[in-house]
Amino acid sequence: MSTRRRTAEKRQRERAKQAKAAEKRERRQHRSSDAGATSSGEAGDDRTTGQLLVEIESLQARFDKGAIPFEEFDEQKSELLDHIAVKLDSDAS
């Protein structure tokens, strides 16, 4: 019986992770749509996917050196990844 309990607990944890990821995705989409309405969001759309990846690498290097705190790193990285996702979605259309 303990095996079934562990499986049920694991399934519950996985569902919680999926729900959390869905909420996070919705927040990012909402945030990126708000950023897209501003002029700074439009300027980001001129960058290529390669340029955005280079910015992420640079951001990672600054974080690794301790130049920026994790919260700032995570926020900026999320924004850059959102821009990449929007770009890939618009390219696929």
Secondary structure, 3 states (H helix, E strand, C coil): CHHHHHHHHHHHHHHHHHHHHHHHHHHHHHHHHHHHHCHHHHHHCCCCHHHHHHHHHHHHHHHHCCCCCHHHHHHHHHHHHHHHHHHHHHHHC
